Amino acid sequence: AVVSTQSTGPTKLFSKAIVTGYKRGLRNQHSSISLLKIEGVDTKGDTEFYHGKRVAYIYRGQKARKNKVTKRETKLRVIWGKIRRAHGSSGLVRASFRTNLPPKAIGATVRVMLYPSRV
């Protein structure tokens, strides 16, 4: 009997996305809703999988603070958000964060966590 040893690589926990800006009209911009371009998503139908997924904007602060989970000093901070819906037909999505993203986040990379699962 032949036993196949299937080597499973590292499990993918998040996808990358880029903050392209805020939701806006011609004259007004709504900074409470951020627009994200997710890597490998190019159509409105592809965005369906990501609806409701958590998003993490990770940035570095000036002073070290104690992490609430690990109890260690760190300069890294996180702003958590959630993908709400699609934006247009080219694969952009709208996301709202617990606190609005700062303007320096435009062009930055965020992590789109692959949970909670809706499958």
Secondary structure, DSSP 8 states (H G I E B T S, - for coil): -------------EEEEEEEEEEE-SS-EEEEEEEEEETT--SHHHHGGGTT-EEEEEEEEEEEEE-TTT--EEEEEEEEEEEEEEETTTTEEEEEESS---GGGTT-EEEEE--S---
